[in-house]
């Protein structure tokens, strides 16, 4: 099974973009947060994007992925390279988490911060501003590129909701 890490900040459209190419034969989709929730129901607060224990959540993610047994195909695992801590600061997820996932490639979903803010406000009643979203997206991409370079895997950017480019990217790189 190949694992393509679909990265991006909250509200960018990772899940929506992935859902358009999932076919249950070639491409499977799981979000990191759903894997973590399955491992420990209380790991992520339902009404907040702030993470109480980043390290423990990543341990839960690795445990959950190790139990996920998909047939031959590609798992689109959507998640983050940076998270918002419980005190509201951006925290980078350590490289060893991504090393342990044995990623085949990384695709980052990006969008205009104003559009992301609109989606967050509609979905979550977001308590952030557009400048924070801009900073978060820049830090997410910077850390994602760094992780890809350290792992020696392909990194690409895809615009939000551009499922055709996502599909082409995921089909174009095979182990």
C-alpha positions, 0 to 999 in steps of 0.5 A, spaced: 500 500 500 502 506 498 501 512 502 500 519 499 500 524 505 495 530 503 497 536 507 494 543 508 491 547 514 484 546 517 479 548 512 483 548 506 478 542 503 483 536 503 477 531 505 473 534 500 478 534 494 480 527 496 473 525 496 472 526 489 477 521 487 476 515 492 474 509 488 475 504 494 479 500 489 485 504 487 484 510 492 482 510 499 481 516 504 482 517 511 483 523 515 489 523 520 484 526 525 479 520 524 484 515 525 486 518 532 479 519 534 478 511 533 484 510 537 482 514 543 475 518 542 477 524 547 484 525 543 481 531 539 475 536 541 469 536 537 469 543 537 476 546 537 482 545 532 487 546 538 490 540 540 492 538 547 497 533 546 500 533 539 505 528 541 500 523 544 496 524 538 501 523 533 503 516 537 495 514 536 496 516 529 501 511 527 498 506 531 492 507 527 495 507 521 499 500 522 492 497 523 489 499 517 490 494 512 487 496 505 488 492 499 493 494 494 492 501 492 493 508 495 491 511 501 490 518 501 492 520 508 489 527 510 493 531 515 497 537 517 505 538 518 503 544 523 498 544 528 495 549 533 497 548 540 492 549 546 495 556 547 494 558 540 501 557 537 503 553 531 507 547 532 511 543 527 509 535 527 516 532 528 519 529 522 519 522 525 512 521 525 512 522 517 518 517 517 514 512 521 508 513 516 513 511 510 510 516 505 510 515 498 509 522 496 506 529 499 501 533 496 499 540 499 492 543 498 492 550 498 487 556 497 486 563 498 486 565 506 480 569 505 476 563 502 479 558 507 477 563 513 470 563 510 469 556 510 472 556 517 467 561 519 461 557 516 463 550 519 466 552 525 465 559 527 472 560 526 476 564 532 482 566 527 483 572 523 486 572 515 493 574 517 493 567 522 491 563 516 496 566 511 501 565 517 499 558 518 499 556 510 506 559 509 508 555 515 505 548 513 508 549 506 515 550 509 515 544 514 512 540 508 517 541 503 522 540 509 519 534 510 519 531 503 526 533 502 528 529 508 524 523 506 526 524 499 519 524 496 516 528 491 512 534 494 507 538 490 502 543 491 494 542 488 489 548 489 483 546 493 478 542 490 482 541 484 481 533 484 483 532 477 490 535 478 490 531 485 488 525 481 494 526 476 499 527 481 497 521 485 497 517 479 503 519 476 508 517 481 508 510 483 513 506 487 
